Amino acid sequence: MSYIWVPDENVEKCSECKIDFTFINRKHHCRFCGKIFCSTCLPFMQQLSWDDQEKKCCIQCNTTIITIKHYKTKNIILARF
């Protein structure tokens, strides 16, 4: 799966809740869609098909992954623009 990794310097607010990032409220990338979130909006961990370790996952990607796993299909392409 390919996605666009959003550069840290391009983002000032969480992609979900729009809270400002600060020294304390840090930026975290969803490992599935590449967008940047605060820790509150990146609460899930999911396993990538090519990696044994679970990775950070946003709410929307987590829902999509659960659906894919439920239907156990490999013909679904994750795309979010």
TINU-26131 format. One record per residue (C-alpha): y, x, z; residue number from 1. Coordinates in steps of 0.5 Angstrom, whole numbers, plus 500, padded with zeros to 3 digits. Example, Ala and Ser with C-alpha at 12.3 -4.5 7.8 and 13.67 -1.06 7.14 Angstrom:
# residues 2
ATOM  yy  xx  zz   n
ATOM 491 525 516   1
ATOM 498 527 514   2
# end
This chain:
# residues 81
ATOM  yy  xx  zz   n
ATOM 500 500 500   1
ATOM 507 503 498   2
ATOM 513 501 501   3
ATOM 520 503 502   4
ATOM 522 507 508   5
ATOM 529 505 510   6
ATOM 533 512 512   7
ATOM 535 512 519   8
ATOM 542 513 517   9
ATOM 543 507 513  10
ATOM 541 502 519  11
ATOM 546 500 525  12
ATOM 543 494 527  13
ATOM 535 491 528  14
ATOM 533 488 522  15
ATOM 530 482 526  16
ATOM 535 481 532  17
ATOM 541 485 529  18
ATOM 542 488 536  19
ATOM 546 495 535  20
ATOM 542 501 536  21
ATOM 545 506 541  22
ATOM 543 512 545  23
ATOM 538 508 549  24
ATOM 536 502 544  25
ATOM 533 507 539  26
ATOM 531 505 532  27
ATOM 523 504 530  28
ATOM 520 504 524  29
ATOM 515 499 522  30
ATOM 509 503 519  31
ATOM 507 497 514  32
ATOM 514 495 511  33
ATOM 518 501 513  34
ATOM 524 497 516  35
ATOM 528 499 522  36
ATOM 527 495 529  37
ATOM 529 495 536  38
ATOM 523 496 541  39
ATOM 523 489 542  40
ATOM 522 487 535  41
ATOM 517 492 534  42
ATOM 512 489 539  43
ATOM 505 490 535  44
ATOM 500 495 533  45
ATOM 496 494 527  46
ATOM 491 499 524  47
ATOM 492 502 517  48
ATOM 487 502 512  49
ATOM 487 509 511  50
ATOM 488 511 518  51
ATOM 484 510 524  52
ATOM 490 510 529  53
ATOM 494 503 530  54
ATOM 501 504 528  55
ATOM 507 500 530  56
ATOM 508 493 527  57
ATOM 514 488 526  58
ATOM 513 481 527  59
ATOM 513 479 520  60
ATOM 508 484 518  61
ATOM 503 483 524  62
ATOM 503 475 522  63
ATOM 501 477 515  64
ATOM 496 482 517  65
ATOM 493 477 521  66
ATOM 492 472 516  67
ATOM 489 478 511  68
ATOM 484 479 516  69
ATOM 482 472 517  70
ATOM 481 471 510  71
ATOM 478 478 509  72
ATOM 480 479 502  73
ATOM 482 485 499  74
ATOM 486 482 493  75
ATOM 492 480 497  76
ATOM 498 485 496  77
ATOM 503 486 501  78
ATOM 510 486 498  79
ATOM 517 484 502  80
ATOM 523 486 498  81
# end
